[in-house]
């Protein structure tokens, strides 16, 4: 009887703590959308990125946009994840290497934010660099690739990795500039 009451009190206490944590998470600074002057400035975005941790149970794809005081990830279904520059503790860019197939921008946050139902302190945005495995010339799988075709495919993959690395590196520098303009400097660690 007493143990049952103790467990009920513990459950109530835990629910109250999580409710207060959720309120704290929602009182974070709101993201201000970038108000663009005509043709002088365009909204910078990386398209087709995947967010980790996922918003739902499966891979979530969307665009990462730089706003006035942070970055916003918008999914294809319209879900949004906002990260303010003032909440970023560390940020780093990890390029594709010959061994890796993904390029990453990673944020470690000062205060946790809610993604789905989970509190998270680390968010990654990444894109895979692999070129489509099937080429239209080789549909059906009956053709065997010769050495020249394999070399061409490897060259295309290297060029794709180089393009992605350059895009992500330039985007990382844009994040630094936007944060500096907002008077909340964020240094992106670049290897």
C-alpha positions in Angstrom: 0.0 0.0 0.0 2.7 2.5 1.0 4.9 1.5 -1.9 2.0 2.0 -4.3 1.6 5.6 -3.0 5.3 6.3 -3.3 5.4 5.1 -6.9 2.3 7.3 -7.7 4.1 10.3 -6.1 7.3 9.6 -8.0 5.2 9.5 -11.3 3.6 12.8 -10.5 6.9 14.4 -9.7 8.5 13.1 -12.9 5.5 14.4 -15.0 5.8 17.9 -13.3 9.6 18.0 -14.1 9.1 17.1 -17.7 6.3 19.6 -18.1 8.5 22.4 -16.6 11.4 21.3 -18.9 9.1 21.5 -21.9 8.1 25.1 -20.9 11.8 26.0 -20.6 12.5 24.6 -24.0 9.7 26.6 -25.6 10.9 29.9 -24.0 14.0 29.9 -26.1 14.6 32.9 -28.3 12.3 32.8 -31.3 13.9 32.7 -34.8 13.5 35.9 -36.8 12.9 35.2 -40.5 15.2 36.9 -42.8 13.5 39.9 -44.4 15.0 40.3 -47.8 15.5 43.5 -49.7 14.6 43.2 -53.3 17.3 41.5 -55.4 20.1 42.7 -53.0 20.0 39.6 -50.8 18.7 36.1 -51.3 17.9 33.5 -48.7 20.9 31.0 -48.5 19.8 27.4 -48.3 21.2 23.9 -48.7 18.6 21.6 -50.3 18.0 17.9 -49.9 19.6 17.5 -46.5 18.8 14.8 -43.9 18.5 15.8 -40.2 19.8 13.6 -37.4 18.0 12.8 -35.1 15.0 12.2 -37.3 11.8 14.1 -36.7 9.7 11.0 -37.3 10.7 7.4 -37.4 12.2 7.5 -40.8 14.7 9.6 -42.7 13.6 13.2 -42.8 14.7 15.3 -45.8 14.5 19.1 -46.1 16.3 22.4 -46.6 18.6 24.3 -44.2 18.1 28.0 -44.4 20.0 30.9 -42.8 17.7 33.3 -41.1 18.2 36.6 -39.2 19.3 35.1 -35.9 19.8 31.4 -36.6 19.2 28.5 -39.0 15.9 26.8 -39.9 15.5 23.3 -41.2 12.2 22.9 -43.2 11.1 19.5 -44.2 9.3 18.6 -47.4 6.1 18.2 -45.2 6.5 21.7 -43.7 7.8 20.7 -40.3 10.4 23.2 -38.9 13.4 22.9 -36.6 14.9 26.3 -35.5 18.4 26.7 -34.1 19.3 30.2 -32.8 22.9 31.4 -33.1 22.8 32.3 -29.4 22.1 28.6 -28.5 25.0 27.2 -30.5 27.9 26.2 -28.3 30.0 24.4 -31.0 29.6 24.0 -34.7 31.7 21.9 -37.0 31.9 21.0 -40.7 33.0 17.5 -41.7 33.8 17.1 -45.4 33.6 14.0 -47.5 36.8 12.0 -47.5 37.7 9.2 -49.9 36.5 6.7 -47.2 33.3 8.6 -46.2 30.3 9.2 -48.3 28.6 11.9 -46.2 29.3 15.6 -45.6 28.0 17.0 -42.3 27.3 20.3 -40.5 27.0 19.5 -36.8 25.6 21.8 -34.0 26.2 21.2 -30.3 23.7 23.3 -28.4 24.0 25.1 -25.0 20.4 24.3 -24.2 18.5 21.2 -25.4 15.7 21.7 -27.9 12.8 19.4 -28.7 12.9 17.3 -31.9 9.9 15.1 -32.1 9.4 14.1 -28.4 13.1 14.0 -27.5 15.3 16.6 -26.0 18.5 16.9 -28.0 21.8 18.8 -27.5 23.3 17.7 -30.8 21.9 18.1 -34.3 23.5 17.0 -37.6 22.5 18.0 -41.1 24.1 15.8 -43.8 24.0 14.8 -47.4 25.2 11.6 -49.0 27.7 12.1 -51.9 27.2 8.9 -53.8 26.2 9.1 -57.4 23.3 7.0 -58.4 24.4 3.4 -58.5 22.5 2.7 -61.7 23.4 4.5 -64.8 20.7 4.7 -67.5 23.1 3.1 -69.9 23.3 0.0 -67.8 19.6 -0.6 -67.0 18.6 -4.2 -66.6 21.9 -5.3 -65.1 22.9 -7.3 -68.1 25.7 -5.0 -69.2 28.9 -5.4 -67.3 31.0 -2.3 -66.7 34.4 -2.3 -68.2 37.4 -0.6 -66.7 36.8 2.7 -68.6 33.2 2.9 -67.3 34.4 2.2 -63.7 37.0 4.9 -64.0 34.5 7.4 -65.3 32.1 6.5 -62.4 34.9 6.9 -59.8 35.8 10.3 -61.4 32.1 11.4 -61.2 32.0 10.4 -57.5 35.2 12.3 -56.8 33.8 15.4 -58.5 30.5 15.1 -56.7 32.3 14.9 -53.3 34.4 17.9 -54.2 31.3 19.9 -55.2 29.5 18.9 -52.0 32.5 19.8 -49.8 32.8 23.2 -51.5 29.0 23.9 -51.0 29.0 22.9 -47.4 32.3 24.8 -46.7 30.9 28.0 -48.3 27.6 27.5 -46.3 29.6 27.1 -43.1 31.3 30.5 -43.8 27.9 32.1 -44.5 26.7 30.8 -41.1 29.7 32.5 -39.4 29.0 35.7 -41.3 25.3 35.8 -40.4 26.1 35.0 -36.8 28.7 37.8 -36.7 26.2 40.2 -38.2 23.7 39.2 -35.5 26.4 39.9 -32.8 26.3 36.3 -31.6 29.6 34.9 -33.1 29.7 31.3 -34.0 32.9 29.7 -35.0 32.6 26.8 -37.4 35.4 24.3 -36.8 36.7 23.3 -40.3 39.3 20.5 -40.6 
